[in-house]
Amino acid sequence: MDFIRPGTRICRRACNVKKLAPEVCVLSRSFFNTIRQKIADFGPDGKSTGYAWCSCGSLSKLTDPAGRVTEWKRDIEGRVTEK
């Protein structure tokens, strides 16, 4: 299992040009493994995106907030052979 440490917190203030809407602070969080590969994003709505990495350092699996999984298979030289 990867070591998880908190990532950078990003805060953006959203308001319209006329300053009629109140300021809203939207926070998102990212988590990284020990070799600084992103392993998870948590959006302001609480939904997450997960990332898995192969031993060659390439992205091997992505799980979107809806739970859909995309996987990439690679050959020995790291080229994508199947999605």
Secondary structure per residue as TSV (DSSP state, phi and psi in degrees):
chain	resnum	aa	ss	phi	psi
A	1	M	-	360.0	140.7
A	2	D	-	-76.2	147.8
A	3	F	-	-75.5	129.5
A	4	I	-	-109.4	129.2
A	5	R	E	-131.1	148.8
A	6	P	E	-62.2	142.3
A	7	G	-	-93.5	-164.0
A	8	T	-	-79.2	136.2
A	9	R	-	-89.3	130.6
A	10	I	E	-112.4	125.9
A	11	C	E	-121.2	125.0
A	12	R	E	-122.5	138.2
A	13	R	E	-100.5	128.9
A	14	A	E	-117.2	124.3
A	15	C	-	-155.1	157.5
A	16	N	-	-78.4	171.8
A	17	V	T	-63.2	-35.1
A	18	K	T	-84.4	2.1
A	19	K	S	62.0	29.6
A	20	L	-	-82.7	-29.4
A	21	A	S	-87.9	145.7
A	22	P	-	-69.5	156.9
A	23	E	-	-71.2	140.9
A	24	V	E	-127.7	128.5
A	25	C	E	-100.5	121.1
A	26	V	E	-110.0	121.7
A	27	L	E	-108.2	137.9
A	28	S	E	-132.1	153.3
A	29	R	E	-130.0	146.0
A	30	S	E	-124.1	145.6
A	31	F	E	-124.0	144.6
A	32	F	E	-129.5	153.8
A	33	N	-	-85.0	-175.1
A	34	T	T	-67.1	-19.0
A	35	I	T	-105.9	25.3
A	36	R	S	64.2	30.3
A	37	Q	-	-94.0	132.8
A	38	K	E	-66.8	130.2
A	39	I	E	-115.4	-15.8
A	40	A	E	-162.2	145.7
A	41	D	E	-124.7	135.6
A	42	F	E	-119.7	119.4
A	43	G	-	-83.5	175.1
A	44	P	T	-64.4	-20.5
A	45	D	T	-86.8	1.4
A	46	G	S	86.7	-4.4
A	47	K	-	-82.8	152.0
A	48	S	E	-122.9	155.9
A	49	T	E	-120.2	129.1
A	50	G	E	-109.6	147.6
A	51	Y	E	-128.4	137.5
A	52	A	E	-125.6	145.2
A	53	W	E	-122.4	143.5
A	54	C	-	-84.9	171.0
A	55	S	T	-65.4	-19.7
A	56	C	T	-80.6	-7.8
A	57	G	S	97.4	3.4
A	58	S	S	-95.2	152.5
A	59	L	E	-65.1	126.8
A	60	S	E	-111.6	-23.6
A	61	K	E	-152.4	139.4
A	62	L	E	-130.4	127.5
A	63	T	E	-114.7	116.2
A	64	D	-	-83.0	172.1
A	65	P	T	-59.7	-23.5
A	66	A	T	-83.4	-2.9
A	67	G	S	90.7	2.8
A	68	R	-	-75.4	137.0
A	69	V	E	-111.1	131.1
A	70	T	E	-116.9	127.0
A	71	E	E	-121.2	146.0
A	72	W	-	-118.4	131.0
A	73	K	E	-103.2	140.2
A	74	R	E	-127.0	152.8
A	75	D	-	-84.7	-176.6
A	76	I	T	-63.3	-21.6
A	77	E	T	-95.1	6.2
A	78	G	S	86.0	7.8
A	79	R	-	-83.0	142.0
A	80	V	E	-69.5	125.1
A	81	T	E	-111.0	-19.6
A	82	E	E	-155.6	141.5
A	83	K	-	-127.2	360.0
